[in-house]
Amino acid sequence: RLAAWLIFLYAIVFTVLGIDLAMGLDPQWYSHGFDAYFFISGLYVALAGWTLTTTIAHPRVTPEQLDDPAKLMIAFRLLTAYLMYSQLFPIWYENLPKETRFFVPRLNRVTHWPAISLALGYLGPLVLFLPRRGKRRRLYVGLVAGLVLAVLWPERWWLVLPSVGEPLGFGLAEITGLTALLAGYVLFVLWVRRAWIAARP
């Protein structure tokens, strides 16, 4: 019951964050599907992070335990890609030029990133997880989950910077933030591994 309420609150909170923080970067822009894309893609990132944590920290993870998160990653990948492109189709067939002002700067300033994000973050996991044996191997599942995280982190970066007018560079602030995030993740993995070992009969 608590898990169901947590998912419900997560959907509400991340929808509000998507409206206030991401859509608020351009006050003149509005979209009817961006908030849903924002929280579903957040769930996709969380699932990839937890899958990577399981492959690293769990001392005795079984092939059956790896198979379930791999299938969930395929499902959330399809849902996230659907919500991403469901924003573009209404703009095209309803001829809504006001809704293009958020996408045009991102497609013009980072020409190759949408193709890279689509190929590696969305189509990549679908193709890589098609073989049944791949979904049951610890190293393979961990590498695919790490690939998803490595691609979707710059996607969030690409989502914000064109609205604040900053050049798309990678400087000291980005390196510091990434280092702090990785250090916190390593500490979390060590804590989870210690907890799993302590709970082992």
Phi, psi and chi 1 to 4 in degrees:
 res  aa     phi    psi   chi1   chi2   chi3   chi4
   1 ARG       -  -41.6  -67.5  179.6 -179.2  179.1
   2 LEU   -65.5  -36.8  -69.1  177.1      -      -
   3 ALA   -64.3  -39.4      -      -      -      -
   4 ALA   -64.7  -42.0      -      -      -      -
   5 TRP   -66.4  -34.7  -81.6  108.0      -      -
   6 LEU   -64.0  -43.3  178.0   61.8      -      -
   7 ILE   -63.2  -40.7  -65.0  173.2      -      -
   8 PHE   -62.7  -46.5  177.3   71.8      -      -
   9 LEU   -66.4  -37.2  -68.7  174.9      -      -
  10 TYR   -61.2  -44.0 -179.3   90.2      -      -
  11 ALA   -61.8  -43.1      -      -      -      -
  12 ILE   -67.4  -48.4  -67.7  176.9      -      -
  13 VAL   -63.9  -45.0  170.2      -      -      -
  14 PHE   -74.1  -25.5  -98.6   71.5      -      -
  15 THR   -65.9  -43.7  -60.9      -      -      -
  16 VAL   -64.4  -40.8  173.5      -      -      -
  17 LEU   -62.6  -40.9  -74.7  177.0      -      -
  18 GLY   -62.0  -36.9      -      -      -      -
  19 ILE   -74.5  -47.7  -65.4  171.6      -      -
  20 ASP   -77.6  -40.7  -74.9  -13.6      -      -
  21 LEU   -93.1  -49.9  -61.8 -177.8      -      -
  22 ALA   -81.6  -52.8      -      -      -      -
  23 MET   -69.1  -26.7  -69.1  178.5   64.5      -
  24 GLY   -69.3  -11.9      -      -      -      -
  25 LEU   -62.8  -27.6  -65.9  169.9      -      -
  26 ASP  -128.7   94.6 -172.7  -10.5      -      -
  27 PRO   -61.4  -21.2  -20.4   31.7      -      -
  28 GLN   -86.6   -4.2  -54.9  -60.0  -38.3      -
  29 TRP  -103.4  144.0  176.2   70.5      -      -
  30 TYR  -142.5  153.0   54.3   87.0      -      -
  31 SER  -151.5  144.6  172.0      -      -      -
  32 HIS   -90.7   -7.9  -60.3  -67.2      -      -
  33 GLY  -123.8   -4.6      -      -      -      -
  34 PHE   -67.4  -37.8 -177.4   81.8      -      -
  35 ASP   -63.0  -40.6   46.8   -3.6      -      -
  36 ALA   -65.5  -41.9      -      -      -      -
  37 TYR   -61.0  -38.7  162.0   74.7      -      -
  38 PHE   -64.5  -45.6 -167.7   81.3      -      -
  39 PHE   -80.8  -28.9   90.2   80.5      -      -
  40 ILE   -70.5  -40.1  -72.2  -64.2      -      -
  41 SER   -66.5  -31.4   61.6      -      -      -
  42 GLY   -64.1  -39.2      -      -      -      -
  43 LEU   -65.4  -37.4  -81.6  176.4      -      -
  44 TYR   -62.2  -44.3 -178.2   37.6      -      -
  45 VAL   -64.4  -42.7  171.7      -      -      -
  46 ALA   -62.7  -41.1      -      -      -      -
  47 LEU   -65.1  -41.0  178.6   61.3      -      -
  48 ALA   -64.3  -40.1      -      -      -      -
  49 GLY   -65.0  -42.4      -      -      -      -
  50 TRP   -69.0  -35.1 -171.1 -109.4      -      -
  51 THR   -64.9  -43.7  -57.2      -      -      -
  52 LEU   -62.8  -41.5  179.4   62.2      -      -
  53 THR   -61.8  -40.4  -56.7      -      -      -
  54 THR   -63.7  -43.4  -58.4      -      -      -
  55 THR   -67.9  -28.9   59.0      -      -      -
  56 ILE   -86.3  -45.9  -64.6  174.1      -      -
  57 ALA   -95.2  -27.1      -      -      -      -
  58 HIS   -74.4  121.0 -159.2  -59.2      -      -
  59 PRO   -71.7  -28.1   23.2  -30.6      -      -
  60 ARG  -134.1   50.5  -67.4 -174.3  179.5  178.8
  61 VAL   -71.1  136.1   62.5      -      -      -
  62 THR   -98.3  160.0   63.6      -      -      -
  63 PRO   -57.6  -35.5  -26.7   35.2      -      -
  64 GLU   -66.0  -35.3  -69.9   75.9   14.8      -
  65 GLN   -72.0  -27.1  -69.2  171.6  -31.9      -
  66 LEU   -79.6  -28.6  -69.6  172.8      -      -
  67 ASP   -65.2  -39.5 -166.6   58.2      -      -
  68 ASP   -66.0  -51.8  -69.4  -23.2      -      -
  69 PRO   -64.3  -29.3   18.6  -29.7      -      -
  70 ALA   -65.4  -41.7      -      -      -      -
  71 LYS   -67.5  -37.7  -69.5  177.4  179.6  176.5
  72 LEU   -64.0  -37.3  -80.9  174.1      -      -
  73 MET   -63.5  -36.9  -76.3 -177.3   63.1      -
  74 ILE   -63.5  -44.4  -66.4  176.1      -      -
  75 ALA   -63.7  -46.4      -      -      -      -
  76 PHE   -70.7  -28.9  -85.2   96.2      -      -
  77 ARG   -63.5  -45.6 -174.4 -139.8   64.1   82.8
  78 LEU   -63.6  -42.5  -68.4  171.1      -      -
  79 LEU   -67.1  -41.0 -176.9   56.6      -      -
  80 THR   -65.1  -44.9  -56.1      -      -      -
  81 ALA   -64.0  -37.5      -      -      -      -
  82 TYR   -62.9  -45.6  165.1   75.9      -      -
  83 LEU   -68.4  -30.4  -70.4  172.3      -      -
  84 MET   -64.5  -50.2  177.4 -164.7  -63.1      -
  85 TYR   -83.8  -15.2  -75.2   97.5      -      -
  86 SER   -70.2  -15.8   66.0      -      -      -
  87 GLN   -76.5  -30.3  -58.5  173.3   64.0      -
  88 LEU   -83.8  -32.7  -57.9  178.5      -      -
  89 PHE   -64.1  -45.5  -75.3  123.8      -      -
  90 PRO   -61.9  -34.7  -23.3   34.1      -      -
  91 ILE   -61.3  -38.8  -65.8  173.6      -      -
  92 TRP   -73.2  -53.7  172.8   64.5      -      -
  93 TYR   -83.5  -14.3   63.6   69.8      -      -
  94 GLU   -99.5   -5.5  -70.1  -71.0  -20.2      -
  95 ASN    54.9   68.4 -168.8   18.1      -      -
  96 LEU  -112.3   81.9  -57.2  172.6      -      -
  97 PRO   -65.0  -24.6   22.6  -32.2      -      -
  98 LYS   -65.6  -25.8  -68.9 -177.0  178.2  179.5
  99 GLU   -88.1   -0.6  -65.9 -164.2   18.1      -
 100 THR   -88.5  -11.6   61.9      -      -      -
 101 ARG   -66.9  -20.8   57.1  178.8  -66.0  147.7
 102 PHE   -82.6  -33.5 -169.3   81.4      -      -
 103 PHE   -87.5  -33.7  -59.6  103.5      -      -
 104 VAL   -59.8  -48.0  168.8      -      -      -
 105 PRO   -61.0  -33.9  -20.5   31.9      -      -
 106 ARG   -73.3  -36.1  -74.1  150.2 -178.9   82.1
 107 LEU   -75.5  -26.7  -64.7  175.1      -      -
 108 ASN   -85.2  -35.1  -71.2  -22.0      -      -
 109 ARG   -83.4  -31.1  -66.7 -174.8   66.6  179.1
 110 VAL  -123.6   84.7 -167.4      -      -      -
 111 THR   -63.7  -43.3  -52.6      -      -      -
 112 HIS   -91.8   -9.7  -57.6  -65.8      -      -
 113 TRP   -66.8  -41.7  178.6 -112.2      -      -
 114 PRO   -56.9  -39.3  -25.5   35.0      -      -
 115 ALA   -67.6  -40.4      -      -      -      -
 116 ILE   -64.8  -44.4  -65.4  172.5      -      -
 117 SER   -62.5  -42.8  175.2      -      -      -
 118 LEU   -65.5  -43.6  176.2   65.5      -      -
 119 ALA   -70.0  -45.2      -      -      -      -
 120 LEU   -92.5  -40.4  -63.0 -179.4      -      -
 121 GLY   -82.3  -27.1      -      -      -      -
 122 TYR  -118.3  -55.5  -63.3  102.4      -      -
 123 LEU   -74.7  -32.2  -66.1 -179.1      -      -
 124 GLY   -57.3  -55.7      -      -      -      -
 125 PRO   -60.1  -33.6  -25.4   34.3      -      -
 126 LEU   -63.0  -46.6  176.9   63.1      -      -
 127 VAL   -70.1  -43.0  175.0      -      -      -
 128 LEU   -68.3  -28.5  -66.9  173.0      -      -
 129 PHE   -94.6    5.2  -84.0  148.4      -      -
 130 LEU   -65.0  -43.2  -76.4  178.7      -      -
 131 PRO   -66.9  132.8  -17.4   30.2      -      -
 132 ARG   -65.5  -35.1 -174.2  170.4 -176.5  -92.9
 133 ARG   -67.7  -32.3  -66.1  177.0   62.1 -176.6
 134 GLY   -66.1  -34.6      -      -      -      -
 135 LYS   -71.5   -9.4  -67.1 -166.5  -70.3  -73.9
 136 ARG  -113.2    9.3  -58.5  167.8   68.8   88.2
 137 ARG  -107.8  130.2  -67.2 -174.8  175.7 -179.3
 138 ARG   -62.0  -51.5 -178.8  172.9 -176.7  165.2
 139 LEU   -64.7  -40.5  179.0   60.4      -      -
 140 TYR   -64.0  -48.2 -170.8   85.4      -      -
 141 VAL   -63.2  -40.7  172.7      -      -      -
 142 GLY   -63.6  -40.4      -      -      -      -
 143 LEU   -66.5  -40.3  -72.0  175.2      -      -
 144 VAL   -66.6  -42.3  175.1      -      -      -
 145 ALA   -63.1  -40.2      -      -      -      -
 146 GLY   -64.4  -37.2      -      -      -      -
 147 LEU   -62.4  -42.9  174.0   66.2      -      -
 148 VAL   -60.5  -46.0  170.8      -      -      -
 149 LEU   -64.4  -40.2  -67.4  174.7      -      -
 150 ALA   -65.9  -28.7      -      -      -      -
 151 VAL   -87.6  -39.3  171.5      -      -      -
 152 LEU   -78.3  -20.8  -66.2 -175.0      -      -
 153 TRP   -64.6  -49.5  175.7   75.1      -      -
 154 PRO   -65.5  -22.3  -19.7   32.0      -      -
 155 GLU   -65.2  -40.7 -174.4 -177.3   47.0      -
 156 ARG   -64.8  -38.2  -72.3  -68.9 -170.3 -102.0
 157 TRP   -63.1  -44.4 -178.1   52.4      -      -
 158 TRP   -65.0  -27.6  169.9   72.8      -      -
 159 LEU   -71.1  -31.6 -169.8   69.3      -      -
 160 VAL   -95.8  -48.2  171.8      -      -      -
 161 LEU   -59.8  -39.6  -76.2 -174.6      -      -
 162 PRO   -60.3  -25.7  -26.5   35.7      -      -
 163 SER   -79.6  -26.5  -68.6      -      -      -
 164 VAL   -95.4    0.1  -62.4      -      -      -
 165 GLY    77.5   11.8      -      -      -      -
 166 GLU   -82.0  145.6  -66.1  -68.8  -25.6      -
 167 PRO   -66.9  146.7   23.4  -32.2      -      -
 168 LEU   -81.3   67.9  -63.6  176.8      -      -
 169 GLY  -109.1  174.7      -      -      -      -
 170 PHE  -127.6   95.7 -163.3   79.8      -      -
 171 GLY  -111.2 -158.5      -      -      -      -
 172 LEU   -64.3  -39.4 -178.2   60.3      -      -
 173 ALA   -62.6  -43.2      -      -      -      -
 174 GLU   -67.8  -40.4  -71.1   79.3   14.4      -
 175 ILE   -65.1  -41.9  -65.6  173.9      -      -
 176 THR   -63.6  -45.6  -55.4      -      -      -
 177 GLY   -62.7  -42.4      -      -      -      -
 178 LEU   -65.7  -39.5 -180.0   60.0      -      -
 179 THR   -64.4  -42.9  -56.3      -      -      -
 180 ALA   -63.7  -40.4      -      -      -      -
 181 LEU   -64.1  -44.1  179.9   64.9      -      -
 182 LEU   -65.9  -38.0  -69.2  176.5      -      -
 183 ALA   -64.4  -43.2      -      -      -      -
 184 GLY   -63.2  -37.0      -      -      -      -
 185 TYR   -67.4  -40.6  178.3   72.2      -      -
 186 VAL   -62.0  -43.1  169.8      -      -      -
 187 LEU   -62.3  -39.5  -68.6  174.8      -      -
 188 PHE   -64.8  -42.8  174.0   72.0      -      -
 189 VAL   -62.3  -43.0  167.1      -      -      -
 190 LEU   -63.0  -39.6  -66.7  175.2      -      -
 191 TRP   -66.2  -42.8  174.9   76.7      -      -
 192 VAL   -65.1  -42.0  169.6      -      -      -
 193 ARG   -63.1  -41.2 -176.2  174.0  179.1   83.0
 194 ARG   -64.2  -39.0 -169.6  179.2  -59.3  113.7
 195 ALA   -67.8  -39.7      -      -      -      -
 196 TRP   -67.4  -40.5  -95.0  -31.7      -      -
 197 ILE   -66.7  -39.1  -67.7  175.2      -      -
 198 ALA   -66.5  -32.0      -      -      -      -
 199 ALA   -84.3   -7.8      -      -      -      -
 200 ARG   -71.6  132.7 -170.9  170.8   57.4 -173.0
 201 PRO   -67.7      -   22.7  -30.7      -      -
